[in-house]
Amino acid sequence: MASAPHSDDALFDDFLETNGHQMTTTRWEYSYNKKQCPECGGIHSEDARTCTVCGWKPV
Ligand SMILES: [Zn+2]
């Protein structure tokens, strides 16, 4: 089985990729080069670390 195209790690990555969008978002989204809070949609500057609107922050 040395020629198996996918390792377990690759399958796990696929799993995360497929399901990641339905889970709690852990990263900033971007809108017009501004950070956008995935929880409330608030727009923040590049150096923002937490959302000042709803308090969300990247995990
Ligand atoms: Zn927010």
N, CA, C, O and the ligand as a Tripos MOL2 file, in Angstrom:
@<TRIPOS>MOLECULE
protein
  237   235    60     0     0
PROTEIN
NO_CHARGES

@<TRIPOS>ATOM
      1 N           0.8270   -1.2170    0.0000 N.3       1 MET1
      2 CA          0.0000    0.0000    0.0000 C.3       1 MET1
      3 C           0.8540    1.2570    0.0000 C.2       1 MET1
      4 O           0.3990    2.3190    0.4260 O.2       1 MET1
      5 N           2.0960    1.1440   -0.4780 N.am      2 ALA2
      6 CA          2.9870    2.2870   -0.4680 C.3       2 ALA2
      7 C           2.5340    3.3700   -1.4380 C.2       2 ALA2
      8 O           2.9610    4.5180   -1.3240 O.2       2 ALA2
      9 N           1.6830    3.0230   -2.3800 N.am      3 SER3
     10 CA          1.2780    3.9870   -3.3970 C.3       3 SER3
     11 C          -0.0720    4.6270   -3.0790 C.2       3 SER3
     12 O          -0.6740    5.2550   -3.9500 O.2       3 SER3
     13 N          -0.5460    4.4800   -1.8660 N.am      4 ALA4
     14 CA         -1.8200    5.1050   -1.4970 C.3       4 ALA4
     15 C          -1.7380    6.6150   -1.7280 C.2       4 ALA4
     16 O          -0.8080    7.2630   -1.2470 O.2       4 ALA4
     17 N          -2.6770    7.1640   -2.4410 N.am      5 PRO5
     18 CA         -2.6070    8.5920   -2.8060 C.3       5 PRO5
     19 C          -2.8410    9.5350   -1.6350 C.2       5 PRO5
     20 O          -2.3690   10.6720   -1.6570 O.2       5 PRO5
     21 N          -3.5420    9.0960   -0.6380 N.am      6 HIS6
     22 CA         -3.8400    9.9860    0.4800 C.3       6 HIS6
     23 C          -3.4030    9.3660    1.7970 C.2       6 HIS6
     24 O          -3.6860    8.2010    2.0770 O.2       6 HIS6
     25 N          -2.7250   10.1430    2.5810 N.am      7 SER7
     26 CA         -2.4150    9.7100    3.9400 C.3       7 SER7
     27 C          -3.6030   10.0310    4.8410 C.2       7 SER7
     28 O          -4.5270   10.7340    4.4320 O.2       7 SER7
     29 N          -3.5770    9.5340    6.0170 N.am      8 ASP8
     30 CA         -4.6490    9.8780    6.9560 C.3       8 ASP8
     31 C          -4.6760   11.3730    7.2270 C.2       8 ASP8
     32 O          -5.7400   11.9620    7.4160 O.2       8 ASP8
     33 N          -3.4980   11.9800    7.2430 N.am      9 ASP9
     34 CA         -3.4460   13.4240    7.4660 C.3       9 ASP9
     35 C          -4.1810   14.1720    6.3770 C.2       9 ASP9
     36 O          -4.9080   15.1270    6.6500 O.2       9 ASP9
     37 N          -3.9890   13.7320    5.1210 N.am     10 ALA10
     38 CA         -4.6400   14.4110    4.0140 C.3      10 ALA10
     39 C          -6.1550   14.2720    4.1270 C.2      10 ALA10
     40 O          -6.9000   15.2200    3.8760 O.2      10 ALA10
     41 N          -6.5890   13.0960    4.5020 N.am     11 LEU11
     42 CA         -8.0260   12.8890    4.6660 C.3      11 LEU11
     43 C          -8.5680   13.7810    5.7730 C.2      11 LEU11
     44 O          -9.6650   14.3270    5.6650 O.2      11 LEU11
     45 N          -7.7980   13.9190    6.8200 N.am     12 PHE12
     46 CA         -8.2340   14.7560    7.9310 C.3      12 PHE12
     47 C          -8.3180   16.2150    7.4900 C.2      12 PHE12
     48 O          -9.2400   16.9360    7.8710 O.2      12 PHE12
     49 N          -7.3450   16.6410    6.6840 N.am     13 ASP13
     50 CA         -7.3850   18.0040    6.1530 C.3      13 ASP13
     51 C          -8.6310   18.2150    5.3160 C.2      13 ASP13
     52 O          -9.2900   19.2510    5.4090 O.2      13 ASP13
     53 N          -8.9470   17.2210    4.4960 N.am     14 ASP14
     54 CA        -10.1610   17.3320    3.6860 C.3      14 ASP14
     55 C         -11.3930   17.4600    4.5730 C.2      14 ASP14
     56 O         -12.3150   18.2260    4.2910 O.2      14 ASP14
     57 N         -11.3780   16.6980    5.6330 N.am     15 PHE15
     58 CA        -12.5000   16.7490    6.5710 C.3      15 PHE15
     59 C         -12.6560   18.1500    7.1540 C.2      15 PHE15
     60 O         -13.7610   18.6870    7.2220 O.2      15 PHE15
     61 N         -11.5380   18.7320    7.5720 N.am     16 LEU16
     62 CA        -11.5890   20.0770    8.1360 C.3      16 LEU16
     63 C         -12.0360   21.0870    7.0950 C.2      16 LEU16
     64 O         -12.8250   21.9920    7.3680 O.2      16 LEU16
     65 N         -11.5000   20.9010    5.8780 N.am     17 GLU17
     66 CA        -11.8360   21.8280    4.7960 C.3      17 GLU17
     67 C         -13.3350   21.8020    4.5220 C.2      17 GLU17
     68 O         -13.9680   22.8420    4.3380 O.2      17 GLU17
     69 N         -13.8800   20.6050    4.4990 N.am     18 THR18
     70 CA        -15.2910   20.4340    4.1590 C.3      18 THR18
     71 C         -16.1970   20.9740    5.2470 C.2      18 THR18
     72 O         -17.2420   21.5630    4.9680 O.2      18 THR18
     73 N         -15.7910   20.7690    6.4820 N.am     19 ASN19
     74 CA        -16.6770   21.0980    7.5890 C.3      19 ASN19
     75 C         -16.3680   22.4460    8.2360 C.2      19 ASN19
     76 O         -17.1680   22.9660    9.0150 O.2      19 ASN19
     77 N         -15.2170   23.0000    7.9120 N.am     20 GLY20
     78 CA        -14.7830   24.2060    8.5950 C.3      20 GLY20
     79 C         -15.7640   25.3490    8.5140 C.2      20 GLY20
     80 O         -15.9000   26.1380    9.4490 O.2      20 GLY20
     81 N         -16.4570   25.4350    7.3720 N.am     21 HIS21
     82 CA        -17.3120   26.6020    7.2010 C.3      21 HIS21
     83 C         -18.5710   26.5430    8.0510 C.2      21 HIS21
     84 O         -19.2130   27.5660    8.2890 O.2      21 HIS21
     85 N         -18.9220   25.3480    8.5070 N.am     22 GLN22
     86 CA        -20.1280   25.2500    9.3100 C.3      22 GLN22
     87 C         -19.8240   25.4040   10.7940 C.2      22 GLN22
     88 O         -20.7300   25.5160   11.6200 O.2      22 GLN22
     89 N         -18.5530   25.4070   11.1140 N.am     23 MET23
     90 CA        -18.1750   25.5290   12.5100 C.3      23 MET23
     91 C         -17.8870   26.9900   12.8400 C.2      23 MET23
     92 O         -17.8940   27.8570   11.9660 O.2      23 MET23
     93 N         -17.6400   27.2340   14.0940 N.am     24 THR24
     94 CA        -17.3180   28.5870   14.5070 C.3      24 THR24
     95 C         -16.0630   29.0810   13.7880 C.2      24 THR24
     96 O         -15.0230   28.4220   13.8190 O.2      24 THR24
     97 N         -16.1630   30.2100   13.1600 N.am     25 THR25
     98 CA        -15.0250   30.7530   12.4470 C.3      25 THR25
     99 C         -13.9810   31.2390   13.4300 C.2      25 THR25
    100 O         -14.3090   31.8930   14.4200 O.2      25 THR25
    101 N         -12.7260   30.9220   13.1610 N.am     26 THR26
    102 CA        -11.6720   31.2730   14.0990 C.3      26 THR26
    103 C         -10.7000   32.2880   13.5220 C.2      26 THR26
    104 O          -9.6700   32.5900   14.1250 O.2      26 THR26
    105 N         -11.0320   32.8050   12.3630 N.am     27 ARG27
    106 CA        -10.1370   33.7850   11.7460 C.3      27 ARG27
    107 C         -10.9250   34.9760   11.2430 C.2      27 ARG27
    108 O         -12.1210   34.8890   10.9670 O.2      27 ARG27
    109 N         -10.2200   36.0930   11.1320 N.am     28 TRP28
    110 CA        -10.8200   37.2700   10.5440 C.3      28 TRP28
    111 C         -11.1860   36.9980    9.0930 C.2      28 TRP28
    112 O         -10.4790   36.2850    8.3800 O.2      28 TRP28
    113 N         -12.2720   37.5610    8.6820 N.am     29 GLU29
    114 CA        -12.5580   37.6090    7.2650 C.3      29 GLU29
    115 C         -12.0970   38.9630    6.7740 C.2      29 GLU29
    116 O         -11.8540   39.8730    7.5670 O.2      29 GLU29
    117 N         -11.9790   39.0920    5.4730 N.am     30 TYR30
    118 CA        -11.4910   40.3510    4.9260 C.3      30 TYR30
    119 C         -12.4810   40.9350    3.9430 C.2      30 TYR30
    120 O         -13.0750   40.2240    3.1320 O.2      30 TYR30
    121 N         -12.6460   42.2330    4.0290 N.am     31 SER31
    122 CA        -13.5210   42.9390    3.1150 C.3      31 SER31
    123 C         -12.8300   44.2350    2.7160 C.2      31 SER31
    124 O         -12.5900   45.1040    3.5540 O.2      31 SER31
    125 N         -12.5130   44.3570    1.4390 N.am     32 TYR32
    126 CA        -11.8090   45.5390    0.9470 C.3      32 TYR32
    127 C         -10.5560   45.8320    1.7700 C.2      32 TYR32
    128 O         -10.3000   46.9730    2.1520 O.2      32 TYR32
    129 N          -9.7810   44.7770    2.0360 N.am     33 ASN33
    130 CA         -8.5240   44.9020    2.7700 C.3      33 ASN33
    131 C          -8.6990   45.3330    4.2160 C.2      33 ASN33
    132 O          -7.7270   45.6870    4.8820 O.2      33 ASN33
    133 N          -9.9120   45.3080    4.6950 N.am     34 LYS34
    134 CA        -10.1480   45.5560    6.1140 C.3      34 LYS34
    135 C         -10.5290   44.2400    6.7730 C.2      34 LYS34
    136 O         -11.1150   43.3630    6.1380 O.2      34 LYS34
    137 N         -10.1980   44.1120    8.0250 N.am     35 LYS35
    138 CA        -10.6380   42.9370    8.7540 C.3      35 LYS35
    139 C         -12.1400   43.0350    8.9860 C.2      35 LYS35
    140 O         -12.6840   44.0970    9.2880 O.2      35 LYS35
    141 N         -12.7820   41.8910    8.8340 N.am     36 GLN36
    142 CA        -14.2170   41.8620    9.0860 C.3      36 GLN36
    143 C         -14.5310   40.7670   10.0870 C.2      36 GLN36
    144 O         -14.1150   39.6210    9.9170 O.2      36 GLN36
    145 N         -15.2490   41.1150   11.1090 N.am     37 CYS37
    146 CA        -15.6310   40.1460   12.1280 C.3      37 CYS37
    147 C         -16.5840   39.1240   11.5270 C.2      37 CYS37
    148 O         -17.6080   39.4990   10.9570 O.2      37 CYS37
    149 N         -16.2650   37.8410   11.6440 N.am     38 PRO38
    150 CA        -17.1380   36.8060   11.0850 C.3      38 PRO38
    151 C         -18.4170   36.6310   11.8920 C.2      38 PRO38
    152 O         -19.3670   36.0050   11.4220 O.2      38 PRO38
    153 N         -18.4470   37.1690   13.0780 N.am     39 GLU39
    154 CA        -19.6240   37.0120   13.9230 C.3      39 GLU39
    155 C         -20.6720   38.0810   13.6580 C.2      39 GLU39
    156 O         -21.8490   37.7750   13.4660 O.2      39 GLU39
    157 N         -20.2420   39.3280   13.6490 N.am     40 CYS40
    158 CA        -21.2090   40.4130   13.5250 C.3      40 CYS40
    159 C         -21.0240   41.2220   12.2490 C.2      40 CYS40
    160 O         -21.8500   42.0760   11.9290 O.2      40 CYS40
    161 N         -19.9370   40.9550   11.5140 N.am     41 GLY41
    162 CA        -19.7240   41.6540   10.2510 C.3      41 GLY41
    163 C         -19.1040   43.0190   10.4070 C.2      41 GLY41
    164 O         -18.9830   43.7650    9.4360 O.2      41 GLY41
    165 N         -18.7070   43.3550   11.6230 N.am     42 GLY42
    166 CA        -18.0970   44.6550   11.8610 C.3      42 GLY42
    167 C         -16.7660   44.7840   11.1500 C.2      42 GLY42
    168 O         -15.9970   43.8250   11.0810 O.2      42 GLY42
    169 N         -16.4930   45.9630   10.6230 N.am     43 ILE43
    170 CA        -15.2500   46.2160    9.8960 C.3      43 ILE43
    171 C         -14.2410   46.8600   10.8370 C.2      43 ILE43
    172 O         -14.5670   47.7800   11.5870 O.2      43 ILE43
    173 N         -13.0090   46.3590   10.7840 N.am     44 HIS44
    174 CA        -11.9650   46.8650   11.6640 C.3      44 HIS44
    175 C         -10.6880   47.0900   10.8810 C.2      44 HIS44
    176 O         -10.5220   46.5450    9.7900 O.2      44 HIS44
    177 N          -9.7950   47.8800   11.4240 N.am     45 SER45
    178 CA         -8.5380   48.1430   10.7540 C.3      45 SER45
    179 C          -7.5960   46.9460   10.8870 C.2      45 SER45
    180 O          -7.8400   46.0230   11.6640 O.2      45 SER45
    181 N          -6.5160   46.9880   10.1090 N.am     46 GLU46
    182 CA         -5.5630   45.8780   10.0400 C.3      46 GLU46
    183 C          -5.0340   45.4550   11.4060 C.2      46 GLU46
    184 O          -4.7870   44.2700   11.6290 O.2      46 GLU46
    185 N          -4.8600   46.3830   12.3020 N.am     47 ASP47
    186 CA         -4.2130   46.0660   13.5760 C.3      47 ASP47
    187 C          -5.2020   45.6480   14.6600 C.2      47 ASP47
    188 O          -4.8170   45.4570   15.8140 O.2      47 ASP47
    189 N          -6.4550   45.5080   14.2990 N.am     48 ALA48
    190 CA         -7.4450   45.0920   15.2890 C.3      48 ALA48
    191 C          -7.1590   43.6730   15.7620 C.2      48 ALA48
    192 O          -6.8210   42.8030   14.9590 O.2      48 ALA48
    193 N          -7.2930   43.4420   17.0470 N.am     49 ARG49
    194 CA         -7.0740   42.0970   17.5750 C.3      49 ARG49
    195 C          -8.3720   41.4740   18.0740 C.2      49 ARG49
    196 O          -8.5200   40.2520   18.0770 O.2      49 ARG49
    197 N          -9.2720   42.2820   18.4760 N.am     50 THR50
    198 CA        -10.5850   41.7860   18.8650 C.3      50 THR50
    199 C         -11.6470   42.6670   18.2380 C.2      50 THR50
    200 O         -11.3900   43.8220   17.8980 O.2      50 THR50
    201 N         -12.8270   42.1220   18.0900 N.am     51 CYS51
    202 CA        -13.9290   42.9160   17.5600 C.3      51 CYS51
    203 C         -14.4490   43.8170   18.6640 C.2      51 CYS51
    204 O         -14.8420   43.3490   19.7320 O.2      51 CYS51
    205 N         -14.4470   45.1100   18.3970 N.am     52 THR52
    206 CA        -14.9160   46.0430   19.4190 C.3      52 THR52
    207 C         -16.4300   46.1390   19.4250 C.2      52 THR52
    208 O         -17.0090   46.7920   20.2920 O.2      52 THR52
    209 N         -17.0710   45.4970   18.4700 N.am     53 VAL53
    210 CA        -18.5300   45.5340   18.4030 C.3      53 VAL53
    211 C         -19.1440   44.4320   19.2570 C.2      53 VAL53
    212 O         -20.0190   44.6810   20.0870 O.2      53 VAL53
    213 N         -18.6600   43.1910   19.0330 N.am     54 CYS54
    214 CA        -19.2820   42.0600   19.7460 C.3      54 CYS54
    215 C         -18.3060   41.3280   20.6500 C.2      54 CYS54
    216 O         -18.6970   40.4220   21.3870 O.2      54 CYS54
    217 N         -17.0270   41.7210   20.5980 N.am     55 GLY55
    218 CA        -16.0700   41.0920   21.4890 C.3      55 GLY55
    219 C         -15.4250   39.8250   20.9500 C.2      55 GLY55
    220 O         -14.6260   39.1930   21.6410 O.2      55 GLY55
    221 N         -15.7650   39.4480   19.7250 N.am     56 TRP56
    222 CA        -15.1730   38.2460   19.1260 C.3      56 TRP56
    223 C         -13.6910   38.4580   18.9020 C.2      56 TRP56
    224 O         -13.2440   39.5730   18.6330 O.2      56 TRP56
    225 N         -12.9300   37.3750   19.0150 N.am     57 LYS57
    226 CA        -11.5180   37.4370   18.6660 C.3      57 LYS57
    227 C         -11.0930   36.0920   18.1000 C.2      57 LYS57
    228 O         -11.6970   35.0620   18.4020 O.2      57 LYS57
    229 N         -10.0440   36.1090   17.2720 N.am     58 PRO58
    230 CA         -9.5790   34.8450   16.6770 C.3      58 PRO58
    231 C          -9.1450   33.8810   17.7670 C.2      58 PRO58
    232 O          -8.5270   34.2770   18.7550 O.2      58 PRO58
    233 N          -9.4740   32.6190   17.5750 N.am     59 VAL59
    234 CA         -9.0710   31.6000   18.5490 C.3      59 VAL59
    235 C          -7.6410   31.1720   18.2600 C.2      59 VAL59
    236 O          -7.0980   30.3180   18.9620 O.2      59 VAL59
    237 ZN        -17.9720   41.2850   15.9580 Zn       60 ZN60
@<TRIPOS>BOND
     1     1     2 1
     2     2     3 1
     3     3     4 2
     4     3     5 am
     5     5     6 1
     6     6     7 1
     7     7     8 2
     8     7     9 am
     9     9    10 1
    10    10    11 1
    11    11    12 2
    12    11    13 am
    13    13    14 1
    14    14    15 1
    15    15    16 2
    16    15    17 am
    17    17    18 1
    18    18    19 1
    19    19    20 2
    20    19    21 am
    21    21    22 1
    22    22    23 1
    23    23    24 2
    24    23    25 am
    25    25    26 1
    26    26    27 1
    27    27    28 2
    28    27    29 am
    29    29    30 1
    30    30    31 1
    31    31    32 2
    32    31    33 am
    33    33    34 1
    34    34    35 1
    35    35    36 2
    36    35    37 am
    37    37    38 1
    38    38    39 1
    39    39    40 2
    40    39    41 am
    41    41    42 1
    42    42    43 1
    43    43    44 2
    44    43    45 am
    45    45    46 1
    46    46    47 1
    47    47    48 2
    48    47    49 am
    49    49    50 1
    50    50    51 1
    51    51    52 2
    52    51    53 am
    53    53    54 1
    54    54    55 1
    55    55    56 2
    56    55    57 am
    57    57    58 1
    58    58    59 1
    59    59    60 2
    60    59    61 am
    61    61    62 1
    62    62    63 1
    63    63    64 2
    64    63    65 am
    65    65    66 1
    66    66    67 1
    67    67    68 2
    68    67    69 am
    69    69    70 1
    70    70    71 1
    71    71    72 2
    72    71    73 am
    73    73    74 1
    74    74    75 1
    75    75    76 2
    76    75    77 am
    77    77    78 1
    78    78    79 1
    79    79    80 2
    80    79    81 am
    81    81    82 1
    82    82    83 1
    83    83    84 2
    84    83    85 am
    85    85    86 1
    86    86    87 1
    87    87    88 2
    88    87    89 am
    89    89    90 1
    90    90    91 1
    91    91    92 2
    92    91    93 am
    93    93    94 1
    94    94    95 1
    95    95    96 2
    96    95    97 am
    97    97    98 1
    98    98    99 1
    99    99   100 2
   100    99   101 am
   101   101   102 1
   102   102   103 1
   103   103   104 2
   104   103   105 am
   105   105   106 1
   106   106   107 1
   107   107   108 2
   108   107   109 am
   109   109   110 1
   110   110   111 1
   111   111   112 2
   112   111   113 am
   113   113   114 1
   114   114   115 1
   115   115   116 2
   116   115   117 am
   117   117   118 1
   118   118   119 1
   119   119   120 2
   120   119   121 am
   121   121   122 1
   122   122   123 1
   123   123   124 2
   124   123   125 am
   125   125   126 1
   126   126   127 1
   127   127   128 2
   128   127   129 am
   129   129   130 1
   130   130   131 1
   131   131   132 2
   132   131   133 am
   133   133   134 1
   134   134   135 1
   135   135   136 2
   136   135   137 am
   137   137   138 1
   138   138   139 1
   139   139   140 2
   140   139   141 am
   141   141   142 1
   142   142   143 1
   143   143   144 2
   144   143   145 am
   145   145   146 1
   146   146   147 1
   147   147   148 2
   148   147   149 am
   149   149   150 1
   150   150   151 1
   151   151   152 2
   152   151   153 am
   153   153   154 1
   154   154   155 1
   155   155   156 2
   156   155   157 am
   157   157   158 1
   158   158   159 1
   159   159   160 2
   160   159   161 am
   161   161   162 1
   162   162   163 1
   163   163   164 2
   164   163   165 am
   165   165   166 1
   166   166   167 1
   167   167   168 2
   168   167   169 am
   169   169   170 1
   170   170   171 1
   171   171   172 2
   172   171   173 am
   173   173   174 1
   174   174   175 1
   175   175   176 2
   176   175   177 am
   177   177   178 1
   178   178   179 1
   179   179   180 2
   180   179   181 am
   181   181   182 1
   182   182   183 1
   183   183   184 2
   184   183   185 am
   185   185   186 1
   186   186   187 1
   187   187   188 2
   188   187   189 am
   189   189   190 1
   190   190   191 1
   191   191   192 2
   192   191   193 am
   193   193   194 1
   194   194   195 1
   195   195   196 2
   196   195   197 am
   197   197   198 1
   198   198   199 1
   199   199   200 2
   200   199   201 am
   201   201   202 1
   202   202   203 1
   203   203   204 2
   204   203   205 am
   205   205   206 1
   206   206   207 1
   207   207   208 2
   208   207   209 am
   209   209   210 1
   210   210   211 1
   211   211   212 2
   212   211   213 am
   213   213   214 1
   214   214   215 1
   215   215   216 2
   216   215   217 am
   217   217   218 1
   218   218   219 1
   219   219   220 2
   220   219   221 am
   221   221   222 1
   222   222   223 1
   223   223   224 2
   224   223   225 am
   225   225   226 1
   226   226   227 1
   227   227   228 2
   228   227   229 am
   229   229   230 1
   230   230   231 1
   231   231   232 2
   232   231   233 am
   233   233   234 1
   234   234   235 1
   235   235   236 2
@<TRIPOS>SUBSTRUCTURE
     1 MET1         2 RESIDUE 1 A MET
     2 ALA2         6 RESIDUE 1 A ALA
     3 SER3        10 RESIDUE 1 A SER
     4 ALA4        14 RESIDUE 1 A ALA
     5 PRO5        18 RESIDUE 1 A PRO
     6 HIS6        22 RESIDUE 1 A HIS
     7 SER7        26 RESIDUE 1 A SER
     8 ASP8        30 RESIDUE 1 A ASP
     9 ASP9        34 RESIDUE 1 A ASP
    10 ALA10       38 RESIDUE 1 A ALA
    11 LEU11       42 RESIDUE 1 A LEU
    12 PHE12       46 RESIDUE 1 A PHE
    13 ASP13       50 RESIDUE 1 A ASP
    14 ASP14       54 RESIDUE 1 A ASP
    15 PHE15       58 RESIDUE 1 A PHE
    16 LEU16       62 RESIDUE 1 A LEU
    17 GLU17       66 RESIDUE 1 A GLU
    18 THR18       70 RESIDUE 1 A THR
    19 ASN19       74 RESIDUE 1 A ASN
    20 GLY20       78 RESIDUE 1 A GLY
    21 HIS21       82 RESIDUE 1 A HIS
    22 GLN22       86 RESIDUE 1 A GLN
    23 MET23       90 RESIDUE 1 A MET
    24 THR24       94 RESIDUE 1 A THR
    25 THR25       98 RESIDUE 1 A THR
    26 THR26      102 RESIDUE 1 A THR
    27 ARG27      106 RESIDUE 1 A ARG
    28 TRP28      110 RESIDUE 1 A TRP
    29 GLU29      114 RESIDUE 1 A GLU
    30 TYR30      118 RESIDUE 1 A TYR
    31 SER31      122 RESIDUE 1 A SER
    32 TYR32      126 RESIDUE 1 A TYR
    33 ASN33      130 RESIDUE 1 A ASN
    34 LYS34      134 RESIDUE 1 A LYS
    35 LYS35      138 RESIDUE 1 A LYS
    36 GLN36      142 RESIDUE 1 A GLN
    37 CYS37      146 RESIDUE 1 A CYS
    38 PRO38      150 RESIDUE 1 A PRO
    39 GLU39      154 RESIDUE 1 A GLU
    40 CYS40      158 RESIDUE 1 A CYS
    41 GLY41      162 RESIDUE 1 A GLY
    42 GLY42      166 RESIDUE 1 A GLY
    43 ILE43      170 RESIDUE 1 A ILE
    44 HIS44      174 RESIDUE 1 A HIS
    45 SER45      178 RESIDUE 1 A SER
    46 GLU46      182 RESIDUE 1 A GLU
    47 ASP47      186 RESIDUE 1 A ASP
    48 ALA48      190 RESIDUE 1 A ALA
    49 ARG49      194 RESIDUE 1 A ARG
    50 THR50      198 RESIDUE 1 A THR
    51 CYS51      202 RESIDUE 1 A CYS
    52 THR52      206 RESIDUE 1 A THR
    53 VAL53      210 RESIDUE 1 A VAL
    54 CYS54      214 RESIDUE 1 A CYS
    55 GLY55      218 RESIDUE 1 A GLY
    56 TRP56      222 RESIDUE 1 A TRP
    57 LYS57      226 RESIDUE 1 A LYS
    58 PRO58      230 RESIDUE 1 A PRO
    59 VAL59      234 RESIDUE 1 A VAL
    60 ZN60       237 GROUP 0 **** ****
